Amino acid sequence: MKRFFLILAVLYAIITGNALSQEMQKGSSVLNLGLGFVEGGLLDIGELGVGMNVAYDYGLIDTWGPGIFTIGGFVGFSTRSPHNIRYTNWGITPRATYRYPISSSFEVYGTAMVGLYLVTNSLDLVDTKYRHLVASTVGLRHWFGSNISIFTELGVFGSVLLFNGGLGFSF
């Protein structure tokens, strides 16, 4: 599935050619809407779940070399059902990102996040657990036009692997 999204992003970039693009700049903002897949972790290898998230980044510092440092936030939701038990996770965390432009329409970036997530399961709805969320991701973004982009991210949330992709809107 990872290859599918990567191939889709590359094909779309080739088809659209050198469209007018928008690099992330100091003072600009990006809102990401993403869908992704989560792996069950160390105990439930192979149990794939789905997730949705919203992330916001604001261009803060552009004097750290050729890239730009952004800050923002991340809110995500994921669910999976290993062994007929539904696990639901809600996460919220601040997000720091360093973005490096490859060209006027492509950028790579890395994020760091430290926050909390809430875990519930279908067996015991009273036993809600709050856990610390420490995460890092690497991403690739392609800008189309002046304020629309697609992105893909691969990250580690504790022992849980996340693959995520979606649309970004700059304002």
C-alpha positions, 0 to 999 in steps of 0.5 A: 500500500505504501508503494501505491501512494508513492507511485500515485504521488510521483505519477501526479507530479509528472502529469501536472509538470511544473505547475505554479507552486508555493513553498512553505515560508515564514508566516505561512500556514499549512493545514493537513488532512490525512488518512493512514494505516497503523500497525498493531505494534509488537504484540499484534504484528499484522493487525492493520488498522486505519486512522485519520488526522489533522495537522497544522504547521505555522512557518516560524524560523527561516534562518536555520539554513536552507529550510524552515522551522515550523510549529503546530499541532496534531490531532489523530484518531485510529482504530483496529480490531485484533482478535475481535477486540476493538482498540480506539486511540485518540492523540493530541500533541504539539508538533515541530517540523523542519522542512527542506525544499528540494525544488519549488514544488517538492519538500522533504521534512521531519517532525517531532511530537510529544503529547498524550493519547487516549486508548479505549477497547471494546471489552472494558469501556471504563478502563480508559488509559492515557499514555504518553505519545512520543513520535517522529515522522519523515514526509514528502510534500508536492505543491500544486498551485498556490495553496494545495499540496499532497503529502505522505508521511512515515512515522513511529509512534512508540511501537506503532508504525504509521503510514499517512497521506493526504491533502494540505492547504496553505493560507 
